[in-house]
Amino acid sequence: MPRPATGRTLLRLAGMAWTAPNTLLGLVAGAAGLARGARVRWSAAEQALVFSRYPWGPGGAMTLGNVILSTGPDLDVACATYAHRAGHCVDPQIRLGDHERAHVYQYMALGPLFLPLYFACGGIGVRNRFERAADRYAMTGAGWWPWSDAATLRRGGRR
């Protein structure tokens, strides 16, 4: 007999439905990559379909809804944070999949508002609060929300 859905599962499903237009964009882009050798698999950890060996892009990965397009063979690779690459600090390496999972969560929370807000915050780069939050989440496992207060996170998430 199947288990009843928990509140967390229902919330996850609602987030997936809310970001479905973004996921559709990712599926179209991913399908185009399949013809050029990309591979696709479901990643429960990232809550996304991952298209690995994606043939276009500067390297790394990009998230669209519940789809991650990765130029590498998988997401289990170390990478530098945006702040580290920009020379603002010396951060430890992070796992690419953890960074992209934060974006999946951001998409599921903001749905169709994600892309306009992301670009309004500066697009790809260290100044973008979405990228800083994804790096923070990849380093600590907390704080994927782009408007999280870093001091609150240091106190264990309580105000």
N, C-alpha and C positions, 0 to 999 in steps of 0.2 A: 504494500500500500504506500503511495507516495506521501512524503511529508508535506504538511501545509507550508505555504510560503511565509517566511518571516517578514517582519517590518523592514529589515535591511534589504532583503531580496526585492520586496515590492518597491522600495525607494530606488534601488538600482535599476529595476525595469522601467520605472517612471522616468528616470534620468536618461536611459537609453532611448525611450520614445521621444522625450523632449529634444534630444540632440539628433534625432533621425535625419533631418535635412543635411546636417554637417556630415553625418556618417555616409549618406548617399553620395556626397561629393567625394569622400574618401574611397568608397567602393568603385566609383567610376574611374578615378585616378589609379587605384590598385588594379582594376581589371585591365586597363591599358598597359600596365607594367607586366602583367602575366604574359602577354605576347612577346615581351622582350626578356623573359627569363626570371621574373620575380616568382617567389613562392609564397603561398598564403597558409596561415594556420591560426587557430583561435588560441589566444593566451588568456587563461583564467586569471593569472596574476595581474595582467595589465587591463583586464576587462575589455579587450579589443581584438579585432582581427588584425594580425600583423602580416604585412607584405614585406618579406625580407628580400634582399638582393634587388631592391627597387632600382631600376636603371637610370633614373634621372635625379638630379639634385646635387648639391655641393658635398654631400656626405652627412652622416648622422641620421637623424630621423625627423619626421614631421607627423603630427597628429591631426586628424580631421574626424571629430566625433569619436566613435568607437572603432576607428581605423588608424593604424600606425603604419606609415610608409618608411621603411628603413633601408638605407643603401647597403648596409652590412648583412652578414649572414644571420645575425640574431641581435637581440637587445641586451644580451649579457656581456656588455663591453664597458670598460671604464672610459670616462671622458671628463674634460675640465668643465667647471661651471662657467657661466657667462662672465661673472665678475673676475674670476681667475684669468680667463682669456683676455679680458680687457685691461688686465694689470692693476685692478683695484685692490686685490688682496691675494693671499695665497691660501686657496681652499684645497682640501683633499679631493682626489678624483671621486666622481659619483658614477653610479650605474645608469647607463642610458635609459634602460627600461623603467627605472624608478622615476626619472625626470619625465618621461613620456606618460607614465601612469598619472602623474599629477595633472597633466594637460587633459587626459581622459576625464578625470574627476571635474576639472574646471568646465569642460564641455557639457558634462552631464548636469551640472548645476546651472549653467547659463544658457544652454541650448542654442537657439538661433541668435542670441545676443552675443555669444562668445566672439565670433570673428570681428564684428564691428568694434566691440570693446577692446579686443586684443590690438587691433590696428590703431585705435584711438590712443592707446597707451604706448605707441611707438613702434609697433611691429617687432621684428626679430632683433634682439639686442639686449644688452645689459640694463638699459634704462627701463625696459618693460617689466612692470610689476608681475605679469603672468610668468615670465621667464625666471625672475628672481624667486617667486614662490615655488616654481617647479624645481629649481635648484635646491631651495631650502628643504622641500619635501624629500628630495633624493638624498640629501645629507642627513636628515634627522628623522624621517618617517612622519613628520607632522608639518602643518602649515601650507597645504597646497592652495588654500583660498588666497587669491591675489590681494585682498585687503586685510589679511591677518596682521595683527600687531605683533612684531617680533618680541617685544618685552613680555607680552601675554604668553607667547609660546615658551619663553624661557622659564616662566613660572608654572609650567605644566598645563597651559591652556585655560587657566582660571583668571578671572579679572578680580 
